[in-house]
């Protein structure tokens, strides 16, 4: 109940004006909001994919360039290893004891190194490093003091080759970041000899700087364990620490205000591009500003249309409502309000016509009230006539008693009771008991009237006497038996029983009826009236039970010429078939 009251208050709060505004806003703004949200996610996805694709392409270029630099240095180191063209000469030099031979081998090795470095312009400092004593020989450039390539940051190790960097060059005249390769020479007699090769002048810086997504893009290089060995953002990604909290499986993420993207080389090391959050969101934020401006313009247009709708629709409706309120106060004067909208003009015209019709109906109601008063008087007059007839019959009854006329007295009493019952003083419903009593009065009158003897037997189950049935349905059935060929020694059997339904059977041994006569009895309402003044006919009984039981009653007639007729009524038990006996 409380919920219903709240619902009623809410509906009362939503006036027509508010409903128009609400529907208008939903109709216009809901699709716009939906399109905006969908566009946001779509364009955001497109921008994100575009940014990611560009970043990954640039990062791929960096990774490929670094891999090519390592590959080039690896190729050069193979020539300087024992299996290459220069390595064996180094072994001979280390084994030579004669100064002349050593000098000759030094010249050959230096010449080979000059040729190799000349034909590979991307090669920087190149030398042989002896790990046991920490010395180096045959350097093409001046190596830095305290040179120790084993301490340089390692990216990966493959096939006895160690990839280093980026790190500061070991050339004492070069302070740029370089890549380097350290390969074991594999001399038969010594296992501490390495070939050290650096990338060329500014090669690493050119690779990292020429492949940036934006001027603020920065690069990191990770070793095979995911540790930062080179960082252009030492504040957010310190060198020598685990990258992004040690998550080596992720390819992208957000850390310390930077969106990062990671690509791993075939050698196991990784290149990472990091973009500041503000720059990463810059293009999307610009698009959001454009959408916001468009939303404001659309809202302004929507409010303008809402005002136009208010002026065009609600004002005429308000005028129409005002006329209805005037009419509810019995003000039926013609409408003077005009509207420029054809539909409202038509409604106002119809209302004018309705007011005229109401005025006419008022006049008719006044005339009808006068006629109704006249009919009431006439009705009272018709009610007095049957009452006067019954009072007269009562007077005749007492005169017959006083004169000792028993037969006449019996006739008058039966006639009075039957008239009272048939005139409907007891209502449309009756019981089986009352219907049988009325039938008895009817038979008393008919036995006095007819000049032949007939016998009527009534068999009734006691349990059905108080069941309700329609009034006045037995008399027409018995009357039909009397009027269709019943002669002396005629017999009529009335049986009322209950077998799940109330069953009334009227059988006679009269002349019977043909099929054609039977149809006339059932379907001609006037047939009974034509033959017997007060008889109503079988058709009345059929229609009465069908109406009373709403089509659930069944009337069955079986007749055979020369042998008699049986009429069976099957009725649902109780009032309208809803009450049953236990």
C-alpha positions in Angstrom: 0.0 0.0 0.0 2.8 2.4 0.9 4.5 1.6 -2.5 1.2 2.4 -4.2 0.9 5.7 -2.4 4.5 6.6 -3.4 3.7 5.7 -7.0 0.6 7.8 -7.0 2.5 10.8 -5.6 5.2 10.4 -8.2 2.7 10.3 -11.0 0.9 13.4 -9.6 4.3 15.1 -9.5 4.9 14.4 -13.2 2.7 17.0 -14.7 2.2 17.1 -18.5 4.8 19.9 -18.7 7.4 17.8 -16.8 6.6 14.7 -18.8 7.0 16.6 -22.1 10.4 17.9 -20.9 11.4 14.5 -19.6 10.4 12.6 -22.8 12.1 15.3 -24.9 15.3 15.1 -23.0 15.3 11.3 -23.1 14.5 11.2 -26.8 17.2 13.7 -27.8 19.9 13.2 -25.2 19.8 9.4 -24.7 20.8 8.6 -28.3 23.4 11.5 -28.2 24.9 10.2 -24.9 24.9 6.6 -26.4 26.6 7.8 -29.6 29.1 9.9 -27.5 30.0 7.0 -25.3 30.3 4.6 -28.2 32.4 7.2 -30.1 34.6 7.7 -27.1 35.4 4.1 -26.7 35.8 3.6 -30.4 38.1 6.6 -31.0 39.9 6.0 -27.8 40.6 2.4 -29.0 41.6 3.7 -32.4 43.9 6.3 -30.9 45.4 3.8 -28.5 46.0 1.3 -31.2 47.5 4.0 -33.4 49.8 5.1 -30.6 50.8 1.6 -29.7 51.4 0.7 -33.3 53.6 3.7 -33.9 55.5 3.2 -30.7 56.1 -0.5 -31.4 57.2 0.3 -35.0 59.7 2.8 -33.7 60.8 0.4 -31.0 61.1 -2.3 -33.6 63.4 -0.1 -35.7 65.6 0.6 -32.6 65.8 -3.1 -31.8 66.6 -4.0 -35.4 69.3 -1.4 -35.6 70.9 -2.5 -32.4 70.7 -6.1 -33.5 72.4 -5.2 -36.8 75.1 -3.3 -34.9 75.7 -6.4 -32.7 75.6 -8.6 -35.7 78.2 -6.5 -37.5 80.5 -6.5 -34.5 80.0 -10.2 -34.1 81.0 -10.8 -37.7 84.2 -8.7 -37.3 85.0 -10.6 -34.0 84.8 -13.9 -35.9 87.6 -12.7 -38.2 89.7 -11.9 -35.2 89.1 -15.2 -33.4 91.3 -18.2 -33.8 89.0 -19.6 -36.5 89.3 -16.4 -38.5 92.0 -14.8 -40.6 93.7 -12.8 -37.8 93.4 -15.1 -34.8 96.1 -17.6 -36.0 98.6 -14.8 -36.4 97.9 -13.7 -32.8 98.7 -17.3 -31.7 101.9 -17.3 -33.7 102.9 -13.9 -32.2 102.4 -15.2 -28.7 104.5 -18.3 -29.5 107.3 -16.5 -31.4 110.6 -15.9 -29.6 112.6 -14.1 -32.3 112.2 -10.3 -32.2 112.2 -10.2 -36.0 109.4 -12.7 -36.3 107.4 -10.9 -33.6 107.9 -7.5 -35.4 106.8 -9.1 -38.7 103.6 -10.5 -37.1 102.8 -7.3 -35.3 102.9 -5.5 -38.7 100.7 -8.1 -40.3 98.2 -8.0 -37.4 98.0 -4.2 -37.4 97.6 -4.2 -41.2 94.7 -6.7 -40.9 93.1 -4.7 -38.2 93.4 -1.5 -40.2 91.8 -3.2 -43.2 89.0 -4.6 -41.1 88.2 -1.3 -39.4 88.5 0.6 -42.6 86.0 -1.6 -44.4 83.6 -1.5 -41.4 83.1 2.2 -40.7 80.6 1.4 -37.8 83.4 -0.2 -35.9 85.1 1.8 -33.1 87.8 0.7 -30.6 89.1 -2.8 -31.4 91.7 -4.8 -29.5 92.8 -8.1 -28.0 92.4 -8.3 -24.2 94.4 -10.6 -22.0 92.3 -11.2 -18.9 95.0 -12.9 -16.7 97.3 -9.9 -16.6 94.7 -7.2 -17.5 96.6 -6.0 -20.6 95.6 -5.4 -24.2 97.4 -5.3 -27.5 96.8 -4.3 -31.1 94.3 -1.6 -30.3 93.3 0.6 -33.3 92.5 3.5 -31.0 93.8 4.7 -27.6 92.1 2.6 -24.9 91.2 4.2 -21.6 93.2 3.7 -18.5 92.1 0.9 -16.2 90.5 -0.7 -19.2 88.5 -3.9 -18.1 85.8 -5.1 -20.5 84.7 -7.8 -18.1 83.2 -5.2 -15.8 81.0 -3.7 -18.5 77.2 -4.3 -18.3 76.3 -7.5 -20.0 73.2 -7.8 -22.1 73.4 -11.4 -23.2 75.7 -14.3 -23.8 75.5 -16.6 -26.8 78.0 -19.0 -28.3 81.0 -17.8 -26.3 80.1 -14.2 -27.3 79.1 -11.6 -24.7 77.1 -8.6 -25.8 77.8 -5.4 -23.8 76.2 -2.0 -23.5 75.2 0.5 -24.0 78.1 1.9 -21.9 80.6 4.7 -22.2 83.3 4.1 -24.8 86.6 2.7 -23.5 88.3 5.0 -26.0 89.9 7.7 -23.9 89.1 10.3 -26.5 85.4 9.3 -26.8 82.8 9.9 -24.1 79.8 8.6 -26.1 77.7 5.6 -25.3 78.6 2.6 -27.4 77.8 -1.1 -27.9 80.5 -3.7 -27.6 81.2 -7.4 -28.2 83.6 -9.6 -26.2 84.5 -12.9 -27.8 87.0 -15.5 -26.6 89.8 -16.1 -29.2 90.1 -19.8 -28.2 93.8 -20.0 -28.6 95.1 -23.6 -28.1 97.5 -22.6 -25.5 95.7 -19.7 -23.7 92.0 -19.3 -22.7 92.2 -15.8 -21.3 92.5 -14.0 -24.6 89.4 -12.0 -25.8 88.5 -9.9 -28.8 86.9 -6.6 -27.8 85.1 -4.5 -30.4 83.1 -1.3 -29.9 80.4 0.3 -32.2 81.4 3.3 -34.1 81.3 7.0 -33.1 77.8 8.1 -32.0 76.2 5.0 -33.6 74.2 4.2 -30.4 73.0 7.7 -29.9 71.9 7.9 -33.6 70.0 4.7 -33.3 68.2 5.7 -30.1 67.5 9.3 -31.2 66.4 8.8 -34.8 63.6 6.3 -33.8 61.5 8.2 -31.2 57.7 8.3 -31.1 58.0 11.9 -29.9 60.7 14.2 -28.7 59.9 13.1 -25.1 60.2 9.4 -25.8 63.0 7.7 -23.9 64.6 4.3 -24.2 65.7 1.7 -21.8 67.8 -1.5 -22.5 67.3 -4.5 -20.4 69.5 -7.6 -20.0 68.3 -11.2 -20.2 67.3 -11.0 -16.5 65.2 -7.9 -17.0 67.6 -5.6 -15.2 68.1 -2.1 -16.5 71.6 -1.8 -18.0 70.9 1.5 -19.9 68.4 4.1 -19.0 67.6 7.5 -20.4 65.3 8.0 -17.4 67.5 7.3 -14.4 64.9 9.0 -12.1 62.0 6.7 -13.0 64.0 3.6 -14.1 67.4 3.6 -12.3 70.2 1.7 -14.0 71.1 -1.6 -12.3 67.6 -2.2 -10.9 64.9 -4.6 -11.9 62.6 -3.1 -14.6 58.9 -2.4 -13.7 59.0 -4.3 -10.4 60.5 -7.3 -12.0 57.6 -8.2 -14.3 59.5 -9.8 -17.2 56.4 -11.2 -19.0 54.5 -8.0 -19.6 54.9 -6.2 -22.9 53.4 -2.9 -21.8 52.4 -1.1 -18.6 52.5 2.1 -16.5 55.2 2.9 -14.0 56.3 6.1 -12.3 54.2 8.4 -14.6 55.4 6.7 -17.8 53.6 4.4 -20.2 56.1 1.8 -21.4 56.3 -0.7 -24.2 58.8 -3.6 -24.4 60.2 -5.6 -27.3 62.6 -8.5 -26.9 65.4 -9.4 -29.3 66.3 -12.9 -30.5 69.5 -12.6 -28.4 67.4 -12.3 -25.2 67.9 -8.6 -24.3 65.0 -6.1 -24.5 64.5 -2.6 -25.7 61.8 -0.4 -23.8 60.2 2.8 -25.0 58.8 5.0 -22.3 56.4 8.0 -22.9 55.2 10.5 -20.3 51.6 10.1 -19.4 50.8 13.7 -20.4 52.1 13.3 -23.9 50.6 9.8 -24.2 47.1 11.3 -23.4 47.6 14.5 -25.3 45.9 13.5 -28.6 43.0 11.9 -26.7 42.6 14.9 -24.4 42.4 17.1 -27.5 39.7 14.9 -28.9 37.8 15.1 -25.6 37.9 18.9 -25.6 36.4 18.8 -29.2 33.6 16.4 -28.0 32.9 18.6 -25.0 32.5 21.7 -27.2 30.2 19.7 -29.5 28.1 18.5 -26.5 27.6 22.1 -25.4 26.5 23.2 -28.8 24.1 20.2 -29.0 22.7 21.0 -25.5 22.1 24.6 -26.6 20.2 23.3 -29.7 18.2 20.9 -27.5 17.2 23.6 -25.1 16.1 25.8 -28.0 14.0 23.0 -29.4 12.5 22.3 -26.0 11.5 26.0 -25.7 9.9 25.8 -29.2 8.1 22.6 -28.2 6.9 24.3 -25.1 5.5 27.2 -27.0 4.0 25.1 -29.8 2.5 22.2 -27.8 2.1 22.9 -24.1 0.6 26.4 -24.3 -2.3 25.2 -26.5 -2.7 22.2 -24.2 -2.9 24.5 -21.2 -5.6 26.5 -23.0 -7.5 23.3 -23.7 -7.2 22.2 -20.1 -8.5 25.6 -19.0 -11.6 25.1 -21.1 -12.1 21.7 -19.7 -12.0 23.1 -16.1 -14.6 25.8 -17.1 -16.8 23.0 -18.5 -16.5 21.0 -15.3 -17.9 24.0 -13.5 -21.0 23.9 -15.8 -19.7 26.8 -17.9 -21.0 25.7 -21.3 -20.4 29.0 -23.1 -18.8 28.7 -26.6 -15.0 28.7 -26.7 -13.4 31.9 -27.9 -9.7 30.6 -27.7 -8.0 30.1 -31.1 -4.9 28.1 -32.0 -2.6 28.3 -35.0 -2.1 24.5 -34.8 -4.7 22.7 -36.9 -4.9 19.7 -34.5 -5.7 21.9 -31.6 -8.1 24.0 -33.6 -9.9 20.8 -34.5 -10.0 19.8 -30.8 -11.4 23.2 -29.7 -14.0 22.9 -32.5 -15.0 19.5 -31.2 -15.2 20.8 -27.7 -17.6 23.5 -28.8 -19.7 20.8 -30.4 -19.5 18.7 -27.2 -20.7 21.7 -25.1 -23.7 22.1 -27.4 -24.4 18.4 -27.2 -24.2 18.6 -23.4 -26.6 21.5 -23.3 -29.0 19.4 -25.4 -28.5 16.4 -23.1 -29.3 18.5 -20.1 -32.6 19.5 -21.6 -33.3 15.8 -22.5 -32.5 14.8 -18.9 -34.9 17.3 -17.5 -37.6 16.0 -19.9 -36.7 12.4 -19.0 -37.0 13.1 -15.3 -40.6 14.3 -15.9 -41.3 11.2 -17.9 -39.8 9.0 -15.2 -42.1 10.5 -12.6 -45.1 9.7 -14.9 -43.8 6.1 -15.4 -43.4 5.6 -11.6 -47.1 6.5 -11.2 -48.1 4.2 -14.0 -45.9 1.4 -12.5 -47.7 1.8 -9.1 -51.0 1.5 -10.9 -49.9 -1.8 -12.6 -48.7 -3.2 -9.3 -52.1 -2.5 -7.7 -54.0 -4.6 -10.3 -52.5 -8.0 -9.4 -52.7 -7.2 -5.7 -56.4 -6.4 -6.2 -56.9 -9.7 -8.1 -55.3 -11.7 -5.3 -57.3 -10.0 -2.6 -60.4 -10.7 -4.6 -59.5 -14.4 -4.8 -58.9 -14.4 -1.1 -62.4 -13.0 -0.5 -63.9 -15.7 -2.9 -62.0 -18.3 -0.9 -63.6 -17.3 2.4 -67.1 -17.1 0.8 -66.6 -20.7 -0.5 -65.6 -21.8 2.9 -68.6 -20.1 4.5 -71.0 -21.7 1.9 -69.4 -25.1 2.3 -68.2 -25.2 -1.4 -65.0 -27.4 -0.8 -64.3 -27.9 -4.5 -64.5 -24.3 -5.3 -62.4 -23.4 -2.3 -59.7 -25.9 -3.4 -59.8 -24.4 -6.9 -59.5 -20.8 -5.6 -56.6 -21.6 -3.1 -54.6 -23.4 -5.8 -55.2 -20.6 -8.3 -54.2 -17.9 -5.8 -50.9 -19.7 -4.9 -50.1 -20.4 -8.5 -50.7 -16.8 -9.5 -48.5 -15.6 -6.6 -45.7 -17.9 -7.6 -46.0 -17.3 -11.4 -46.1 -13.5 -11.0 -42.6 -13.6 -9.6 -43.2 -12.4 -6.1 -40.6 -14.7 -4.8 -37.8 -13.6 -7.2 -36.0 -15.3 -10.1 -34.5 -18.1 -8.0 -36.3 -20.8 -6.1 -35.6 -24.2 -4.6 -36.6 -27.7 -5.8 -39.1 -27.9 -2.9 -40.9 -24.7 -3.9 -40.9 -25.6 -7.5 -42.6 -28.9 -6.7 -45.2 -27.2 -4.5 -46.1 -24.8 -7.4 -46.3 -27.8 -9.7 -48.8 -29.4 -7.3 -51.0 -26.3 -7.3 -50.9 -26.3 -11.1 -51.9 -30.0 -11.3 -54.8 -29.4 -8.9 -56.2 -26.8 -11.3 -55.6 -29.0 -14.4 -57.3 -32.0 -12.8 -60.4 -29.9 -12.1 -60.3 -28.5 -15.7 -59.8 -31.6 -17.8 -62.5 -34.2 -18.2 -60.2 -37.2 -18.4 -58.2 -38.9 -15.7 -54.4 -38.8 -15.6 -51.9 -39.7 -13.0 -48.8 -37.6 -12.1 -46.1 -39.3 -10.0 -43.2 -37.3 -8.4 -40.1 -39.1 -7.3 -37.5 -36.8 -5.5 -34.3 -37.4 -3.6 -34.5 -35.7 -0.2 -31.0 -34.3 -0.5 -31.9 -32.1 -3.5 -35.0 -30.4 -2.2 -33.1 -27.3 -0.9 -30.9 -26.8 -4.0 -31.5 -23.6 -5.9 -32.9 -23.7 -9.5 -34.5 -21.2 -11.8 -38.1 -20.4 -11.0 -40.9 -21.8 -13.1 -39.2 -24.6 -15.2 -41.3 -27.7 -14.1 -44.7 -26.4 -15.0 -43.9 -25.9 -18.8 -42.5 -29.4 -19.0 -45.6 -31.0 -17.4 -47.9 -28.7 -19.4 -46.2 -29.9 -22.6 -47.0 -33.5 -21.6 -50.6 -32.7 -21.0 -51.0 -30.9 -24.4 -49.4 -33.5 -26.6 -51.8 -36.4 -26.7 -52.3 -37.4 -23.1 -55.7 -39.3 -22.7 -57.5 -41.3 -20.1 -55.1 -43.4 -18.0 -52.4 -41.1 -19.0 -49.3 -41.2 -16.8 -46.7 -38.5 -16.1 -43.6 -39.3 -14.1 -41.5 -36.4 -12.6 -38.2 -37.6 -11.2 -35.6 -35.3 -9.5 -32.3 -36.9 -8.7 -28.6 -36.1 -8.1 -25.7 -38.1 -9.6 -23.0 -35.4 -9.6 -25.4 -33.0 -11.3 -29.1 -32.2 -10.7 -31.1 -34.2 -13.1 -34.9 -33.5 -13.7 -36.8 -35.9 -15.9 -40.4 -35.5 -17.0 -41.8 -38.6 -18.9 -45.3 -39.3 -20.3 -47.1 -42.1 -22.2 -48.9 -39.8 -24.5 -49.1 -39.6 -28.3 -45.6 -38.3 -28.6 -44.3 -35.9 -31.2 -42.7 -36.1 -34.6 -39.3 -34.6 -35.2 -40.9 -31.6 -36.9 -43.3 -30.9 -34.1 -40.4 -31.3 -31.6 -38.5 -28.5 -33.5 -41.5 -26.3 -33.3 -41.9 -26.8 -29.6 -38.2 -25.9 -29.0 -37.8 -23.0 -31.4 -41.2 -21.2 -31.5 -41.7 -19.0 -28.5 -45.4 -18.4 -29.3 -46.3 -22.0 -29.8 -47.1 -22.7 -26.2 -49.0 -19.5 -25.8 -51.1 -20.3 -28.8 -52.3 -23.6 -27.3 -52.6 -22.9 -23.6 -53.2 -19.4 -22.3 -50.9 -19.4 -19.4 -48.3 -22.0 -20.6 -45.0 -20.5 -21.5 -43.5 -23.3 -23.6 -40.5 -25.5 -23.9 -38.5 -22.8 -25.6 -38.8 -20.7 -22.4 -37.4 -23.5 -20.3 -34.5 -24.1 -22.7 -33.6 -20.4 -22.7 -34.0 -20.0 -19.0 -31.6 -22.8 -18.0 -29.1 -21.7 -20.6 -29.1 -18.2 -19.3 -29.1 -19.1 -15.6 -26.3 -21.7 -15.9 -24.3 -19.7 -18.5 -24.5 -22.5 -21.1 -23.5 -25.3 -18.8 -27.0 -26.8 -18.5 -28.2 -29.5 -21.0 -31.8 -30.1 -22.1 -32.5 -33.4 -23.8 -35.8 -34.4 -25.4 -36.6 -37.9 -26.7 -40.1 -38.5 -28.2 -41.6 -41.3 -30.2 -45.0 -41.0 -31.9 -47.6 -43.3 -30.1 -45.3 -44.1 -27.2 -44.7 -40.8 -25.3 -42.1 -38.1 -24.6 -39.2 -37.8 -22.1 -37.6 -34.5 -21.3 -34.3 -34.5 -19.2 -32.7 -31.4 -17.7 -29.1 -31.8 -16.5 -28.2 -28.9 -14.3 -25.0 -28.0 -12.3 -25.7 -28.4 -8.6 -26.3 -25.3 -6.5 -26.7 -21.6 -7.4 -25.5 -21.2 -11.0 -23.8 -24.6 -10.5 -21.3 -23.3 -7.9 -22.7 -25.0 -4.8 -22.5 -28.8 -4.5 -24.0 -31.3 -2.1 -21.7 -33.4 0.0 
